[in-house]
Amino acid sequence: MTANLFLVAAPRSGSTQLSAWMSSHPDVDLPPIKEPNYFSQHEFPADYVAKHHLNDVDPARYVTQRSSKVMQFAIFREPQHYDYLFKGMTARWRMDASTTYLHCPEAARKIHDHSPDAKVILLTRNPIARALSHYRLATRTGRTTRSLREEIEAEASGETPLPGRFLLRQSRYDDAVAQYRDVFDQENLLEIAFEDLVTDVDATLARIAVFLDIDPEKFDTTVDSQNAGDAPRFKALNAFLMTSGIKTHLRQLLPVSLKRKLKAVYFKPNTEQFSDADKALLRQYLE
């Protein structure tokens, strides 16, 4: 068994929540690592991954220990490690929901070569709203302490390494979507907008059900798995915990119930407002 369904989404377009709704269906399975990034691994040098603590789990150790711990993101590089994630799945559809596949130029062809009959769901969002949401996430996780303008200019100038480009690159969809249209037959490709998803969840899931030929009544939309965009109360501490790797270790070790309690203290609602000038600069680069 291996993946035969791919949720290829722009980051911050609702893929975590949508994958949770989809995997609530008895005909859809999601591996414990939502984003194994197997088909975009070449964009993530091992030293960069280690330096920035990108892996929520070590893939080799995860497989050796026969773990099934649920985590979000890791760079799986070995075929046997990737296949392990789908071992024992019995559902008709087995889904890989790695968001890095949208903008990786080689991913569409690699996915098709691996699973020629795979179905692909493309999920995108208004480019400006997506970029601003991703900036909020980056400050929440501690991956950046720079201002929005500084991040825009660093990426536009090429200063930001490829794996760290989260504002401009991931909000440019034309080429990214075109590559999937070129590689996959029309009947194997479904395009969805985040705005349509949040406006009418049931209608969007009904479209997916038709696309996958499954019962639309068997999704559980009470499942809540949103990837929050709150702000840290202690920015310096938050950045230190991320850059030192401590946050990654805590995420791996702490039980879910305790993590939820800590988040209530550690984070606050994000009320940051972006200046019109910064938004205009972002729009200028994205146009």
N, C-alpha and C positions, 0 to 999 in steps of 0.2 A: 504494500500500500504506500502511496505517496500523495502529495497534494494534487488535486485536480480542479480546485477553485481558488482564485486569487482576488482578494480585495485590494486593489491597487489604488491607494488614496493619497492625496496631498496631505501632509501632516496638518493637524488642527482642522480637519474637515469632518470630524465625527466618526473616524474609523473604529476607535475603541468601543464606542457605544453601539455602532452598527454591527460590529463583529460579535458583540455580546448578544444582541437581539437575534442575529442569524444563527449563532451556535446554540441558542435555546431551542431551535427546531430539531426534532429527532433525526432529520435527514442531513444535518450539517454538523460536522465536527470541527473544532478549533484546537490546535495543539496547545500544550501548557505555556509555550513561549509564543506569544502572539506574533512577534516580528523576528523571525530567524535570519532574515536578510541574506539568504543563501545565494540568490541570483544577482546580488549587488555587492557581494563581499569584496570584490576587487577594488571598490572605491574606498575601502577602509583598511589602510595599512595597519599591521599588527601593532606597531609602536604607537600610532595615533590612538588606537582603541585602548591600549594599556594606559597611556598618559592621561587620557580623558575619562577613563573608567566607564566606557560605554557599555560593556557587557554586564547585564544583570546577573548572568550566570557564566561560568566557564563551560563552554560546550563539551569539551572532552571529559571533564569531571562530571558534568551533569549526566552524560550518557553512561559513563563507567559506574556511577552510583545508582543507575536506573531510576533517576529522579523523575518525579512528575510535578514538581513544585511549579506553581503558576507565577510567571514573571512576564515582563513586557517585551524586553529587547535584548538581543545578543547577536553576534556575528557568527553564524554557523558556516564553517568552511569545508568540512569533510562530508562526502556523500552519505556515508554510513551514519554520521551524526544527524544530518538532516532527516534521513529516512526514519531514524529512531523516534522523532517527534510524532510520526504518523503511524507508528507500529501499533497494531491491535485495534485501530479504528474500524468501525463497522458501518458507519454512516455512508450514504451514497456520495456525499460531497465532503471533501476534506480540504480545509481552507488555510491558506497562508495569507496573512494580512499585513505584510511588511510595507510600510509607507515609503521606503527608499526605492522601491521598484518603479515608481512613476517617473522619476527624473534620471534614472540611470539609463543611458542610451542603449546599453547591451541587454538590459533585463528582459525586455519583451521577447527577443529572439531566444534567449537562454531558457525562459519559461516555456516557450513553445517547443523547443527542442526536447526539453525534459518531459513535457506532458502535452503532446500535440492536440489532444481533444479537450484541453482545459477550458473552463469558462472564466472570464475576467470581468470584474465589476470595477469600473473607473469612477472614483468619487473625488470631485473637485469643489472648490469654494471660491467666492469672490476673492481675487488675488490680494487686494489691499487688506480686507478683513482677516484673511488667513495669515498674512505676514505679521500684522499687529498682534494677533492671538499667539503666534509662535514666539514673538518677542517677549510677551508676558510669560509664556511657559519657560523660556530660557532664563528669565530673571527669577522665576519661581524655583527652578531646579538648581540655580546657582551656576549655570553654564556661562553666564555673562554678567558682568557688572558695568558694562559700557552703556552709554545712552543709545537710544534708537538711532540717532543720526550717526553716531560713531560706528554702529554696527552696519548701517547702510553703506557708509563710505568705505569701510574696511572690505566688505564683500565686493563692492563695485570696483575697487582698485585692484582686486586679486590678492589682497593681503590675507584674507581668510582662507585657510586650506579647504580643499574640496569637501571633505566630510563635514566641515563646520558651517557650510553655507546654507543658512536656514531662512533667510529673508527673501532674497531676490530669486535665486535659482528655483526654489520650491514654489514660487508663485508664478512662474512662467510655464504655461500649460501647452501652448500650441505644438511645439515639437514633441513634448512628452506624450500628449494624447495621440498625435499623428503616428508615432511609432507603433502604438498598439493597434490602431486602425489598419496599418499596413501589414502587420504580422498576423493578426487574428481575423478569422472570418466574421462577418457581421453578426451572424447568429450566435457567436460565442463571446460577444462583447456587449456589455450594458453600461451606459453612461448615466451617472446620477449626480445631481448638484446638491451640495450641503443644504442650500436654502430650501430646496424642495423637500429634503428629508425632514428638516425641523418643522416645516410648515404642515406636512401631512405624513406622519410616520406610517400609518396604516396603508396609505396609497403607495408609498415607496416600497414597503415590504411586499405588497401585492405584486408590484412590477417584478421584484426579485423572485417571488414565487413562480410567476409565469416563466421567467427566464430560466429558472432551474427545474421547472416542472415538478414543483412540490406543493403541498397543501398550505395555502396562505393562512389558514386558521390555527396553525400549530406554532406560530411565533409567540414568545412570551415577552410582551412589551413592558412588563413591570420590572424587568431586569435593569438595574441602574449601574452603569459602568463608565460614567463620564470621566474624562481626563481633565481634572480641574485646572483652572487658570488663576488660582489665588496668589497673593503676594506674600513673601516671607516677612515676618516681623523683624527679623534680625539679619539684614542683608550680608554683612561682613561674615558672620558666623555661617550663614547659609552657603556662601561662596567657598569658605574654607572647608566645610564638610564635603562639598562636591569635589573640589580640586584635590583634596587629600585622599579621596576614595572612601572616607568614613561613611558618607551617606549611602553609597552603594552597598557596603557591608551591612549597615543597619537595615536597609531595605530587604536584604536577603535573609537576615536573621530574625527580625522582629515578627511576631504573629500579627495577622491582619487586624485583630481587635485592638491591639496596642497601638499600631500605626495610626489607626483612625482617631484614637484619643489624642495622640501626640500632634497630629495634624491640626486638630481643633485649637491647640495652644500655639503651635508654631506658625500657622498661616493666618492671614486676615483677608477679607474681601479686597480684590484689586480695583482700586478707584483711580488709578493713574490715567491722566488725560494726555493725549499726544497733541503737540502743537500743529496748527494748520501748516506751518512751514515744513515740519518734518513729514507730515502726510503728503504734502505736495512733492517733496523730494522723492519719497517712496514711489508715488504715482509716476513721476517723471521717469524713473529707472524702469519701472514695470511696463510702461507704454512702449 
